[in-house]
Amino acid sequence: MALVYVIEDDSAIRGELEELLRREGYEVECATEFGDGTAAGALAASPDIVLLDLTLPRTDGQFVCRELRQASDVPIVVLTSRTTEVDEVMSMSLGADDFVAKPYSPRVLLARMAALLRRAQGSDEARSTLERGGVTLDLARSRAAHGGREVELTKNEMRILALLIRRGGTIVSREALMRELWESDAFVDDNTLTVNVARLRQALEKIGVVDWLVTHRGQGYSVR
């Protein structure tokens, strides 16, 4: 089930989007604060796609778009009433994948989102290796390599490491990691994730990777 992160300050439109998306089977999380931390909040949720308004309090959606794209390849759909050619060109130049004008057609919005998610899934499947900080993750073989040494990872260890690398060094919340592993964080013992992260750390230490997987107390995890 794909997770949609909605960055929209108008409560009526936000509620309308939540209802529409949940009815279509999506999970939905929404930004609750707007400002310097808007992009970081979105990345912490580890979404599969972002819906982004341009007119936001204390920040501008184009700045948020740029910050998201610099840190992640998550699909971004700009959904806005700012529909000038300049706004559209600037948004796409900063990394947006699509631009939808308000008032929007729900059927058109859903169709465009589905197309972006299919494209993103195909891109992920085509990438058999991920790399960050000198650590290479071979997804096909479930093995991590560093400095000429390799270690085999369990399925859960590989999923955790893949998500952390894809998020480009930003903090990934424990809730997002649990969704990645078990598709729902509702019935998972929190200690299970702690154990899996500890085992991943031990596996990485076997190939000389120390203090690279970072615990951020009360927030989540990241890689350097």
N, CA, C and O of each residue as an XYZ file, in Angstrom:
896
protein
N       0.845     -1.191      0.000
C       0.000      0.000      0.000
C       0.887      1.249      0.000
O       1.689      1.431      0.916
N       0.755      2.101     -1.001
C       1.608      3.279     -1.124
C       1.211      4.338     -0.100
O       0.033      4.515      0.209
N       2.224      5.042      0.420
C       2.003      6.124      1.373
C       2.131      7.458      0.646
O       3.150      7.735      0.013
N       1.092      8.279      0.740
C       1.087      9.612      0.142
C       1.282     10.639      1.246
O       0.587     10.613      2.262
N       2.235     11.544      1.040
C       2.448     12.630      2.007
C       1.915     13.915      1.386
O       2.353     14.325      0.311
N       0.962     14.547      2.075
C       0.280     15.733      1.560
C       0.815     16.973      2.259
O       0.764     17.076      3.485
N       1.328     17.911      1.474
C       1.789     19.196      2.010
C       0.829     20.255      1.497
O       1.010     20.799      0.407
N      -0.191     20.541      2.292
C      -1.283     21.436      1.911
C      -1.781     22.123      3.184
O      -2.180     21.451      4.134
N      -1.760     23.463      3.208
C      -2.133     24.171      4.436
C      -3.620     24.462      4.534
O      -4.110     24.756      5.624
N      -4.359     24.391      3.425
C      -5.807     24.629      3.451
C      -6.498     23.388      4.017
O      -6.486     22.330      3.388
N      -7.091     23.513      5.184
C      -7.646     22.342      5.878
C      -8.775     21.681      5.088
O      -8.919     20.459      5.128
N      -9.578     22.472      4.372
C     -10.678     21.891      3.598
C     -10.139     21.053      2.445
O     -10.599     19.933      2.224
N      -9.171     21.585      1.714
C      -8.579     20.831      0.594
C      -7.826     19.624      1.113
O      -7.875     18.549      0.514
N      -7.129     19.800      2.227
C      -6.384     18.678      2.814
C      -7.326     17.545      3.215
O      -7.040     16.375      2.962
N      -8.429     17.889      3.828
C      -9.397     16.870      4.211
C     -10.008     16.178      3.002
O     -10.237     14.969      3.015
N     -10.267     16.951      1.963
C     -10.807     16.385      0.728
C      -9.826     15.398      0.102
O     -10.217     14.326     -0.361
N      -8.545     15.773      0.096
C      -7.519     14.888     -0.462
C      -7.384     13.622      0.372
O      -7.278     12.525     -0.176
N      -7.387     13.768      1.681
C      -7.280     12.595      2.562
C      -8.404     11.612      2.279
O      -8.165     10.412      2.142
N      -9.627     12.117      2.193
C     -10.778     11.242      1.947
C     -10.658     10.546      0.603
O     -10.894      9.343      0.499
N     -10.292     11.301     -0.429
C     -10.146     10.744     -1.777
C      -9.083      9.651     -1.808
O      -9.309      8.572     -2.354
N      -7.926      9.934     -1.222
C      -6.800      9.000     -1.295
C      -7.060      7.743     -0.469
O      -6.752      6.637     -0.913
N      -7.615      7.900      0.704
C      -7.896      6.724      1.548
C      -8.946      5.838      0.887
O      -8.880      4.612      0.978
N      -9.912      6.464      0.225
C     -10.941      5.688     -0.475
C     -10.329      4.865     -1.605
O     -10.843      3.803     -1.956
N      -9.235      5.357     -2.169
C      -8.552      4.639     -3.248
C      -7.535      3.633     -2.725
O      -6.844      2.985     -3.510
N      -7.437      3.497     -1.400
C      -6.558      2.491     -0.830
C      -5.176      2.970     -0.439
O      -4.327      2.160     -0.066
N      -4.931      4.282     -0.516
C      -3.631      4.805     -0.126
C      -3.571      5.045      1.381
O      -4.588      5.312      2.020
N      -2.372      4.945      1.934
C      -2.107      5.491      3.256
C      -1.812      6.963      3.073
O      -1.253      7.368      2.054
N      -2.187      7.770      4.061
C      -1.996      9.215      3.923
C      -1.415      9.792      5.204
O      -1.881      9.489      6.302
N      -0.398     10.621      5.054
C       0.101     11.455      6.144
C       0.152     12.879      5.633
O       0.361     13.115      4.443
N      -0.041     13.838      6.546
C      -0.092     15.240      6.140
C       0.883     16.074      6.957
O       1.138     15.793      8.128
N       1.417     17.095      6.320
C       2.262     18.050      7.029
C       1.407     18.791      8.062
O       0.274     19.182      7.780
N       1.958     18.975      9.240
C       1.247     19.699     10.295
C       1.904     21.033     10.610
O       1.297     21.892     11.250
N       3.147     21.209     10.163
C       3.862     22.461     10.352
C       4.470     22.889      9.024
O       4.847     22.055      8.200
N       4.557     24.183      8.832
C       5.073     24.706      7.579
C       6.173     25.712      7.870
O       5.994     26.644      8.654
N       7.308     25.510      7.227
C       8.455     26.373      7.466
C       9.719     25.645      7.057
O       9.720     24.864      6.105
N      10.791     25.906      7.783
C      12.084     25.331      7.424
C      12.105     23.804      7.495
O      12.878     23.167      6.781
N      11.263     23.209      8.350
C      11.305     21.765      8.520
C      10.297     20.989      7.696
O      10.127     19.789      7.909
N       9.624     21.639      6.761
C       8.571     20.962      5.997
C       9.113     19.789      5.193
O       8.535     18.702      5.219
N      10.207     19.994      4.483
C      10.772     18.911      3.680
C      11.292     17.785      4.547
O      11.107     16.612      4.221
N      11.943     18.127      5.651
C      12.462     17.105      6.557
C      11.332     16.269      7.134
O      11.477     15.057      7.292
N      10.211     16.900      7.450
C       9.057     16.162      7.961
C       8.519     15.179      6.949
O       8.126     14.064      7.296
N       8.501     15.599      5.686
C       8.036     14.705      4.626
C       8.980     13.523      4.467
O       8.528     12.383      4.361
N      10.271     13.775      4.449
C      11.256     12.705      4.261
C      11.237     11.721      5.428
O      11.443     10.522      5.240
N      10.990     12.231      6.630
C      10.948     11.355      7.805
C       9.818     10.344      7.716
O       9.904      9.258      8.290
N       8.750     10.700      6.995
C       7.618      9.779      6.839
C       7.893      8.697      5.807
O       7.131      7.736      5.702
N       8.987      8.840      5.033
C       9.362      7.882      3.991
C       8.200      7.596      3.033
O       7.797      6.445      2.870
N       7.665      8.644      2.403
C       6.508      8.436      1.531
C       6.888      7.810      0.192
O       8.051      7.826     -0.212
N       5.893      7.266     -0.479
C       6.077      6.756     -1.834
C       5.834      7.841     -2.868
O       6.311      7.747     -3.999
N       5.079      8.888     -2.475
C       4.795     10.004     -3.378
C       4.371     11.195     -2.523
O       3.791     11.024     -1.450
N       4.664     12.401     -3.007
C       4.337     13.628     -2.280
C       3.416     14.490     -3.128
O       3.660     14.682     -4.319
N       2.349     15.013     -2.510
C       1.504     16.031     -3.125
C       1.864     17.357     -2.468
O       1.796     17.479     -1.245
N       2.243     18.344     -3.261
C       2.830     19.576     -2.731
C       2.135     20.812     -3.272
O       2.090     21.034     -4.482
N       1.590     21.623     -2.357
C       1.060     22.931     -2.729
C       2.219     23.923     -2.796
O       3.225     23.745     -2.108
N       2.089     24.960     -3.613
C       3.151     25.962     -3.709
C       2.977     27.096     -2.714
O       3.961     27.619     -2.191
N       1.732     27.482     -2.448
C       1.479     28.602     -1.553
C       1.315     28.093     -0.131
O       0.263     27.576      0.245
N       2.381     28.249      0.654
C       2.408     27.724      2.016
C       2.810     28.824      2.991
O       3.543     29.738      2.611
N       2.349     28.760      4.237
C       2.775     29.760      5.225
C       4.225     29.555      5.641
O       4.663     28.422      5.840
N       4.961     30.637      5.771
C       6.341     30.655      6.271
C       7.351     29.962      5.355
O       8.517     29.819      5.722
N       6.926     29.539      4.195
C       7.844     28.968      3.211
C       7.162     28.985      1.857
O       6.008     29.400      1.745
N       7.857     28.543      0.840
C       7.280     28.440     -0.500
C       7.437     27.006     -0.989
O       8.467     26.372     -0.759
N       6.416     26.505     -1.660
C       6.451     25.123     -2.115
C       7.616     24.815     -3.032
O       8.087     23.679     -3.070
N       8.089     25.806     -3.770
C       9.221     25.562     -4.661
C      10.505     25.296     -3.882
O      11.325     24.476     -4.294
N      10.681     25.992     -2.752
C      11.830     25.702     -1.892
C      11.732     24.291     -1.333
O      12.724     23.565     -1.268
N      10.521     23.912     -0.929
C      10.309     22.565     -0.387
C      10.591     21.525     -1.460
O      11.213     20.497     -1.188
N      10.136     21.792     -2.675
C      10.375     20.877     -3.795
C      11.871     20.668     -4.001
O      12.331     19.536     -4.151
N      12.619     21.751     -4.007
C      14.070     21.652     -4.207
C      14.729     20.840     -3.096
O      15.597     20.010     -3.365
N      14.317     21.079     -1.843
C      14.902     20.345     -0.723
C      14.573     18.859     -0.797
O      15.425     18.016     -0.515
N      13.354     18.542     -1.172
C      12.968     17.136     -1.316
C      13.804     16.450     -2.389
O      14.304     15.343     -2.188
N      13.948     17.119     -3.530
C      14.654     16.491     -4.633
C      16.151     16.357     -4.361
O      16.783     15.414     -4.837
N      16.716     17.278     -3.612
C      18.134     17.182     -3.281
C      18.419     15.981     -2.382
O      19.521     15.433     -2.405
N      17.427     15.574     -1.592
C      17.645     14.502     -0.626
C      17.026     13.177     -1.021
O      17.358     12.153     -0.424
N      16.133     13.157     -2.010
C      15.391     11.935     -2.307
C      14.901     11.939     -3.753
O      14.768     12.991     -4.378
N      14.636     10.737     -4.270
C      14.048     10.626     -5.606
C      12.551     10.335     -5.546
O      11.970      9.867     -6.525
N      11.918     10.613     -4.393
C      10.481     10.375     -4.237
C       9.708     11.176     -5.295
O      10.031     12.341     -5.527
N       8.701     10.583     -5.938
C       7.889     11.332     -6.908
C       7.169     12.510     -6.238
O       6.625     12.373     -5.142
N       7.173     13.655     -6.904
C       6.546     14.870     -6.383
C       5.524     15.373     -7.386
O       5.850     15.614     -8.548
N       4.287     15.531     -6.934
C       3.237     16.141     -7.750
C       2.904     17.497     -7.141
O       2.422     17.568     -6.011
N       3.156     18.569     -7.879
C       2.759     19.896     -7.433
C       1.265     20.058     -7.724
O       0.816     19.904     -8.860
N       0.514     20.369     -6.676
C      -0.941     20.533     -6.795
C      -1.266     21.928     -6.282
O      -1.247     22.163     -5.074
N      -1.567     22.862     -7.192
C      -1.582     24.266     -6.789
C      -2.540     25.104     -7.618
O      -2.919     24.746     -8.733
N      -2.917     26.235     -7.030
C      -3.708     27.231     -7.768
C      -2.810     28.259     -8.436
O      -3.297     29.115     -9.174
N      -1.503     28.189     -8.190
C      -0.541     29.059     -8.878
C      -0.192     28.403    -10.215
O       0.686     27.543    -10.291
N      -0.886     28.821    -11.251
C      -0.837     28.063    -12.506
C      -0.190     28.839    -13.651
O      -0.449     28.543    -14.818
N       0.643     29.823    -13.335
C       1.320     30.536    -14.414
C       2.369     29.623    -15.043
O       2.805     28.643    -14.438
N       2.762     29.960    -16.259
C       3.788     29.189    -16.951
C       5.098     29.216    -16.157
O       5.816     28.218    -16.102
N       5.404     30.360    -15.544
C       6.640     30.483    -14.753
C       6.619     29.511    -13.580
O       7.616     28.843    -13.307
N       5.488     29.430    -12.887
C       5.378     28.517    -11.740
C       5.560     27.072    -12.177
O       6.246     26.295    -11.512
N       4.946     26.719    -13.292
C       5.052     25.339    -13.758
C       6.478     25.002    -14.188
O       7.014     23.958    -13.816
N       7.083     25.879    -14.965
C       8.446     25.633    -15.433
C       9.416     25.577    -14.261
O      10.281     24.702    -14.212
N       9.276     26.512    -13.309
C      10.168     26.531    -12.158
C      10.007     25.267    -11.321
O      11.003     24.695    -10.876
N       8.784     24.826    -11.103
C       8.539     23.621    -10.302
C       9.181     22.401    -10.946
O       9.828     21.602    -10.268
N       9.001     22.257    -12.260
C       9.577     21.108    -12.946
C      11.107     21.196    -12.959
O      11.796     20.179    -12.874
N      11.623     22.411    -13.065
C      13.077     22.585    -13.054
C      13.679     22.225    -11.708
O      14.819     21.766    -11.636
N      12.916     22.432    -10.643
C      13.404     22.147     -9.293
C      13.213     20.694     -8.888
O      13.631     20.292     -7.803
N      12.574     19.891     -9.763
C      12.499     18.467     -9.478
C      11.124     17.865     -9.385
O      10.996     16.665     -9.142
N      10.074     18.669     -9.572
C       8.723     18.090     -9.557
C       8.552     17.143    -10.746
O       9.124     17.364    -11.814
N       7.764     16.096    -10.551
C       7.524     15.119    -11.613
C       6.256     15.416    -12.394
O       6.108     14.976    -13.534
N       5.335     16.166    -11.784
C       4.097     16.510    -12.470
C       3.545     17.787    -11.853
O       3.923     18.167    -10.745
N       2.647     18.445    -12.580
C       2.088     19.728    -12.163
C       0.599     19.682    -12.448
O       0.187     19.581    -13.604
N      -0.215     19.756    -11.392
C      -1.670     19.668    -11.528
C      -2.291     20.945    -10.973
O      -2.004     21.348     -9.845
N      -3.137     21.570    -11.769
C      -3.748     22.836    -11.383
C      -5.005     22.600    -10.550
O      -5.751     21.648    -10.780
N      -5.226     23.488     -9.574
C      -6.488     23.532     -8.843
C      -7.417     24.517     -9.556
O      -6.950     25.519    -10.098
N      -8.720     24.248     -9.565
C      -9.360     23.036     -9.037
C      -9.011     21.831     -9.895
O      -8.946     21.918    -11.121
N      -8.791     20.717     -9.235
C      -8.294     19.538     -9.931
C      -9.406     18.522    -10.160
O     -10.416     18.512     -9.457
N      -9.201     17.681    -11.146
C     -10.092     16.549    -11.383
C      -9.576     15.366    -10.574
O      -8.445     14.936    -10.800
N     -10.356     14.821     -9.640
C      -9.884     13.685     -8.850
C      -9.419     12.519     -9.720
O      -8.411     11.882     -9.412
N     -10.145     12.233    -10.805
C      -9.773     11.104    -11.665
C      -8.436     11.357    -12.355
O      -7.620     10.445    -12.483
N      -8.213     12.584    -12.796
C      -6.951     12.914    -13.453
C      -5.805     12.855    -12.453
O      -4.745     12.309    -12.759
N      -6.005     13.408    -11.264
C      -4.961     13.386    -10.234
C      -4.579     11.958     -9.889
O      -3.393     11.636     -9.823
N      -5.565     11.096     -9.666
C      -5.291      9.703     -9.311
C      -4.571      8.974    -10.437
O      -3.674      8.169    -10.186
N      -4.960      9.252    -11.673
C      -4.317      8.599    -12.813
C      -2.856      9.018    -12.927
O      -1.994      8.187    -13.211
N      -2.572     10.291    -12.709
C      -1.196     10.768    -12.798
C      -0.345     10.213    -11.655
O       0.819      9.863    -11.849
N      -0.933     10.138    -10.483
C      -0.211      9.546     -9.352
C       0.120      8.083     -9.623
O       1.241      7.640     -9.375
N      -0.850      7.340    -10.130
C      -0.633      5.920    -10.408
C       0.476      5.734    -11.439
O       1.291      4.819    -11.321
N       0.507      6.599    -12.446
C       1.546      6.496    -13.474
C       2.925      6.758    -12.887
O       3.883      6.062    -13.222
N       3.033      7.754    -12.016
C       4.318      8.063    -11.387
C       4.776      6.933    -10.475
O       5.962      6.604    -10.440
N       3.847      6.338     -9.739
C       4.201      5.240     -8.842
C       4.659      4.016     -9.629
O       5.595      3.332     -9.216
N       4.012      3.735    -10.752
C       4.447      2.612    -11.602
C       5.858      2.864    -12.131
O       6.696      1.962    -12.156
N       6.105      4.099    -12.551
C       7.419      4.445    -13.089
C       8.496      4.332    -12.000
O       9.591      3.826    -12.247
N       8.169      4.808    -10.801
C       9.130      4.751     -9.706
C       9.429      3.310     -9.312
O      10.577      2.971     -9.026
N       8.409      2.466     -9.295
C       8.610      1.059     -8.944
C       9.495      0.382     -9.986
O      10.382     -0.398     -9.637
N       9.258      0.676    -11.256
C      10.085      0.085    -12.303
C      11.522      0.544    -12.207
O      12.443     -0.231    -12.465
N      11.724      1.814    -11.832
C      13.085      2.346    -11.690
C      13.808      1.662    -10.542
O      14.983      1.314    -10.663
N      13.105      1.466     -9.419
C      13.716      0.794     -8.270
C      14.096     -0.637     -8.604
O      15.163     -1.113     -8.217
N      13.209     -1.325     -9.331
C      13.485     -2.720     -9.654
C      14.668     -2.834    -10.597
O      15.411     -3.815    -10.561
N      14.840     -1.813    -11.454
C      15.936     -1.856    -12.414
C      17.281     -1.597    -11.748
O      18.322     -2.003    -12.265
N      17.261     -0.924    -10.608
C      18.504     -0.635     -9.914
C      18.843     -1.799     -8.999
O      18.190     -1.998     -7.975
N      19.844     -2.555     -9.356
C      20.185     -3.736     -8.556
C      21.164     -3.421     -7.445
O      21.356     -4.238     -6.544
N      21.795     -2.239     -7.489
C      22.730     -1.868     -6.431
C      22.469     -0.446     -5.963
O      22.031      0.410     -6.731
N      22.748     -0.215     -4.688
C      22.666      1.110     -4.089
C      24.010      1.391     -3.423
O      24.686      0.467     -2.971
N      24.397      2.660     -3.362
C      25.701      2.984     -2.766
C      25.635      4.297     -2.007
O      25.016      5.262     -2.454
N      26.286      4.314     -0.848
C      26.445      5.552     -0.086
C      27.611      5.394      0.879
O      27.745      4.372      1.552
N      28.443      6.414      0.935
C      29.530      6.441      1.900
C      30.495      5.277      1.780
O      31.061      4.829      2.777
N      30.684      4.785      0.560
C      31.607      3.675      0.363
C      31.003      2.304      0.601
O      31.678      1.292      0.415
N      29.740      2.253      1.012
C      29.036      0.985      1.227
C      28.148      0.706      0.018
O      27.346      1.552     -0.375
N      28.290     -0.472     -0.566
C      27.474     -0.876     -1.712
C      26.529     -1.983     -1.285
O      26.942     -2.958     -0.658
N      25.259     -1.828     -1.626
C      24.251     -2.838     -1.309
C      23.789     -3.495     -2.598
O      23.229     -2.832     -3.470
N      24.018     -4.789     -2.721
C      23.582     -5.573     -3.874
C      22.211     -6.153     -3.543
O      22.102     -7.099     -2.763
N      21.169     -5.583     -4.138
C      19.804     -5.989     -3.809
C      19.498     -7.395     -4.313
O      18.760     -8.138     -3.665
N      20.049     -7.762     -5.447
C      19.773     -9.080     -6.022
C      20.374    -10.199     -5.177
O      19.797    -11.282     -5.078
N      21.540     -9.939     -4.565
C      22.243    -10.967     -3.798
C      22.097    -10.780     -2.295
O      22.562    -11.616     -1.520
N      21.458     -9.694     -1.874
C      21.283     -9.386     -0.451
C      22.634     -9.374      0.278
O      22.806    -10.003      1.322
N      23.576     -8.643     -0.306
C      24.912     -8.562      0.271
C      25.373     -7.108      0.293
O      25.115     -6.347     -0.640
N      26.065     -6.731      1.383
C      26.669     -5.409      1.501
C      28.174     -5.545      1.354
O      28.764     -6.524      1.813
N      28.798     -4.559      0.711
C      30.239     -4.615      0.476
C      30.881     -3.291      0.862
O      30.286     -2.221      0.734
N      32.133     -3.401      1.344
C      32.901     -2.209      1.707
C      34.371     -2.584      1.772
O      34.741     -3.564      2.420
N      35.210     -1.802      1.101
C      36.648     -2.036      1.180
C      37.083     -3.417      0.744
O      38.037     -3.971      1.290
N      36.389     -3.982     -0.242
C      36.773     -5.295     -0.751
C      36.213     -6.462      0.032
O      36.462     -7.616     -0.317
N      35.455     -6.182      1.092
C      34.850     -7.257      1.884
C      33.329     -7.255      1.713
O      32.733     -6.209      1.454
N      32.705     -8.419      1.858
C      31.264     -8.560      1.703
C      30.665     -9.279      2.909
O      31.334    -10.056      3.591
N      29.395     -8.997      3.150
C      28.659     -9.713      4.194
C      27.236     -9.942      3.702
O      26.633     -9.070      3.075
N      26.716    -11.113      3.991
C      25.337    -11.432      3.599
C      24.382    -10.871      4.636
O      24.645    -10.937      5.837
N      23.260    -10.312      4.162
C      22.260     -9.718      5.039
C      20.970    -10.527      4.998
O      20.654    -11.166      3.994
N      20.235    -10.489      6.093
C      18.897    -11.076      6.090
C      17.967    -10.171      5.280
O      18.327     -9.047      4.931
N      16.784    -10.669      4.993
C      15.822     -9.893      4.219
C      15.494     -8.577      4.925
O      15.452     -7.527      4.284
N      15.261     -8.625      6.244
C      14.930     -7.415      6.983
C      16.100     -6.450      7.047
O      15.915     -5.240      6.914
N      17.303     -6.972      7.249
C      18.491     -6.121      7.285
C      18.668     -5.403      5.955
O      19.003     -4.218      5.924
N      18.444     -6.116      4.856
C      18.587     -5.513      3.530
C      17.546     -4.418      3.323
O      17.866     -3.358      2.786
N      16.309     -4.659      3.739
C      15.256     -3.657      3.555
C      15.553     -2.394      4.359
O      15.355     -1.280      3.874
N      16.026     -2.574      5.581
C      16.365     -1.420      6.410
C      17.472     -0.607      5.754
O      17.367      0.613      5.629
N      18.530     -1.289      5.339
C      19.674     -0.596      4.749
C      19.299      0.072      3.435
O      19.735      1.192      3.167
N      18.499     -0.593      2.615
C      18.086     -0.015      1.335
C      17.305      1.278      1.538
O      17.529      2.257      0.826
N      16.389      1.289      2.505
C      15.594      2.492      2.747
C      16.474      3.623      3.261
O      16.312      4.770      2.844
N      17.402      3.314      4.161
C      18.284      4.351      4.706
C      19.172      4.950      3.611
O      19.379      6.163      3.572
N      19.688      4.109      2.734
C      20.534      4.620      1.648
C      19.707      5.466      0.685
O      20.151      6.531      0.255
N      18.509      4.998      0.344
C      17.668      5.742     -0.591
C      17.282      7.110     -0.049
O      17.045      8.041     -0.819
N      17.217      7.235      1.269
C      16.827      8.511      1.865
C      17.998      9.476      1.984
O      17.853     10.568      2.534
N      19.160      9.076      1.469
C      20.265     10.000      1.273
C      20.816     10.658      2.512
O      21.229     11.816      2.453
N      20.837      9.964      3.631
C      21.421     10.530      4.832
C      20.450     11.276      5.723
O      20.826     11.713      6.810
N      19.199     11.434      5.286
C      18.205     12.073      6.154
C      17.696     11.058      7.175
O      17.804      9.849      6.970
N      17.144     11.559      8.268
C      16.653     10.684      9.325
C      15.361      9.998      8.886
O      14.424     10.652      8.429
N      15.321      8.680      9.030
C      14.121      7.897      8.737
C      13.520      7.460     10.063
O      14.202      6.844     10.883
N      12.259      7.773     10.277
C      11.625      7.455     11.559
C      11.465      5.951     11.748
O      11.451      5.189     10.781
N      11.347      5.540     13.000
C      11.114      4.133     13.303
C       9.800      3.665     12.679
O       9.700      2.536     12.198
N       8.796      4.539     12.691
C       7.502      4.177     12.112
C       7.627      3.893     10.621
O       7.025      2.949     10.108
N       8.420      4.723      9.921
C       8.611      4.514      8.482
C       9.337      3.206      8.215
O       9.002      2.495      7.267
N      10.320      2.880      9.032
C      11.038      1.619      8.855
C      10.130      0.424      9.118
O      10.211     -0.588      8.422
N       9.275      0.540     10.112
C       8.363     -0.570     10.398
C       7.353     -0.764      9.278
O       6.970     -1.892      8.967
N       6.923      0.343      8.672
C       6.037      0.209      7.509
C       6.754     -0.493      6.366
O       6.171     -1.322      5.668
N       8.024     -0.150      6.184
C       8.807     -0.758      5.107
C       8.946     -2.264      5.307
O       8.898     -3.029      4.344
N       9.120     -2.690      6.565
C       9.349     -4.105      6.845
C       8.067     -4.908      6.909
O       8.001     -6.031      6.408
N       7.059     -4.334      7.520
C       5.861     -5.134      7.778
C       4.589     -4.542      7.200
O       3.504     -5.069      7.447
N       4.692     -3.454      6.431
C       3.580     -2.809      5.735
C       2.583     -2.154      6.674
O       1.657     -1.484      6.216
N       2.749     -2.330      7.960
C       1.909     -1.658      8.941
C       2.676     -1.572     10.239
O       3.347     -2.526     10.634
N       2.581     -0.421     10.914
C       3.262     -0.290     12.204
C       2.299     -0.485     13.370
O       2.649     -0.188     14.513
N       1.087     -0.980     13.101
C       0.061     -1.064     14.139
C       0.282     -2.219     15.109
O      -0.028     -2.088     16.293
N       0.809     -3.341     14.638
C       0.878     -4.533     15.482
C       2.298     -5.083     15.590
O       2.493     -6.281     15.792
N       3.278     -4.209     15.456
C       4.670     -4.640     15.505
C       5.279     -4.250     16.845
O       5.156     -3.108     17.289
N       5.936     -5.213     17.483
C       6.666     -4.932     18.708
C       7.834     -4.016     18.364
O       8.680     -4.364     17.540
N       7.880     -2.855     18.990
C       8.930     -1.882     18.691
C      10.315     -2.472     18.908
O      11.268     -2.083     18.233
N      10.433     -3.406     19.842
C      11.731     -4.004     20.130
C      12.250     -4.833     18.954
O      13.458     -5.004     18.791
N      11.322     -5.347     18.133
C      11.729     -6.145     16.971
C      12.571     -5.318     16.012
O      13.566     -5.808     15.479
N      12.181     -4.068     15.790
C      12.960     -3.203     14.915
C      14.330     -2.932     15.532
O      15.339     -2.949     14.827
N      14.372     -2.684     16.831
C      15.638     -2.440     17.513
C      16.598     -3.601     17.328
O      17.788     -3.400     17.084
N      16.081     -4.812     17.443
C      16.912     -6.012     17.279
C      17.440     -6.097     15.849
O      18.616     -6.394     15.642
N      16.579     -5.838     14.861
C      17.008     -5.903     13.464
C      18.076     -4.858     13.147
O      19.026     -5.144     12.419
N      17.927     -3.657     13.686
C      18.920     -2.611     13.459
C      20.244     -2.991     14.120
O      21.309     -2.767     13.546
N      20.183     -3.563     15.323
C      21.408     -3.988     16.010
C      22.137     -5.069     15.209
O      23.363     -5.049     15.105
N      21.387     -5.999     14.650
C      22.000     -7.061     13.845
C      22.602     -6.504     12.559
O      23.655     -6.965     12.119
N      21.945     -5.515     11.954
C      22.489     -4.874     10.765
C      23.804     -4.180     11.104
O      24.768     -4.253     10.341
N      23.836     -3.513     12.241
C      25.066     -2.839     12.656
C      26.205     -3.844     12.821
O      27.335     -3.591     12.403
N      25.893     -4.985     13.434
C      26.909     -6.021     13.638
C      27.405     -6.568     12.305
O      28.596     -6.832     12.136
N      26.477     -6.737     11.355
C      26.865     -7.243     10.031
C      27.795     -6.251      9.329
O      28.778     -6.650      8.705
N      27.480     -4.963      9.433
C      28.312     -3.948      8.795
C      29.697     -3.866      9.441
O      30.690     -3.611      8.760
N      29.758     -4.083     10.745
C      31.052     -4.052     11.436
C      31.976     -5.152     10.923
O      33.197     -5.005     10.962
N      31.399     -6.251     10.445
C      32.210     -7.356      9.924
C      32.971     -6.950      8.670
O      33.993     -7.555      8.345
N      32.484     -5.926      7.959
C      33.186     -5.474      6.753
C      33.844     -4.105      6.988
O      34.166     -3.380      6.046
N      34.031     -3.783      8.258
C      34.773     -2.577      8.603
C      33.981     -1.292      8.602
O      34.568     -0.210      8.582
N      32.655     -1.380      8.623
C      31.810     -0.185      8.632
C      31.356      0.081     10.061
O      30.477     -0.605     10.584
N      31.961      1.079     10.681
C      31.698      1.384     12.092
C      31.199      2.827     12.219
O      31.702      3.725     11.543
N      30.211      3.041     13.086
C      29.657      4.379     13.353
C      29.113      5.053     12.103
O      29.118      6.280     12.008
N      28.646      4.270     11.151
C      28.074      4.801      9.911
C      26.554      4.825      9.984
O      25.914      5.740      9.465
N      25.980      3.816     10.631
C      24.535      3.763     10.861
C      24.279      4.476     12.187
O      24.709      4.013     13.244
N      23.582      5.594     12.123
C      23.454      6.483     13.277
C      22.054      6.394     13.882
O      21.053      6.434     13.166
N      21.999      6.273     15.213
C      20.730      6.324     15.941
C      20.474      7.752     16.401
O      21.326      8.372     17.039
N      19.299      8.266     16.073
C      18.884      9.593     16.530
C      17.761      9.375     17.550
O      16.621      9.086     17.186
N      18.101      9.518     18.802
C      17.136      9.182     19.867
C      15.848      9.982     19.726
O      15.848     11.203     19.570
N      14.756      9.236     19.789
C      13.442      9.862     19.676
C      13.044     10.253     18.265
O      11.947     10.767     18.047
N      13.935     10.012     17.299
C      13.635     10.392     15.916
C      13.684      9.214     14.946
O      12.736      8.987     14.194
N      14.805      8.450     14.963
C      14.920      7.338     14.033
C      16.374      7.036     13.723
O      17.226      7.071     14.610
N      16.655      6.738     12.455
C      18.012      6.321     12.062
C      18.396      7.004     10.755
O      17.542      7.442      9.985
N      19.703      7.081     10.528
C      20.223      7.561      9.247
C      21.563      6.887      8.992
O      22.130      6.259      9.886
N      22.068      7.018      7.767
C      23.427      6.595      7.456
C      24.213      7.821      7.035
O      23.647      8.780      6.510
N      25.526      7.790      7.267
C      26.350      8.965      6.999
C      26.646      9.099      5.511
O      27.331     10.035      5.100
